[in-house]
Amino acid sequence: MNRREVLHQAEKCITQDRAATHGNAEDSFALIAKMWSVWLDREVSAYDVGMMMALFKVARAKGNPSHSDNLLDMIGYAALAEEIANG
């Protein structure tokens, strides 16, 4: 895929496919943040969740660079984190 196709596919993932399956990302990230906060015994924000999930995908991409799903998800998580950070 070229860069335009990658960005289009990432957009589709976070606005249609994943949203239909998992619901609103902001709500999901807020719930994940609450659960991670309890587990880590420190406050985690929805923004932190987006960034840490992007880092999770970075680690996965390092292990399997040819699996494009990791890169698409990384872009998607970064876009969601930006949206959460800036409303």
C-alpha positions, 0 to 999 in steps of 0.5 A: 500500500502507498501512504494514502492507502495506509492512511485511508485504511487506518481511518476506516479502522478507527471510524467504522470497523473497530467502532462498530465492534468495540464502541466509542473509542473515548469511552473504551479508553476511559474504561481501560484507563480506570482499570489500568489505574487500579492495577498500576496503583496510579492514575492513567488517562484515556490519552495514556491508553491511546499512546501505550496502545500505540507503543504496544503496536510498535513492539509488535511491529518490531517483531513482525515488520511485514504485518501491516495490521500493526502499523495501521493500528499504531496510526489509528491509536495515535490519531485517537490519542490526538483527538482525546488530547485536543477534544 
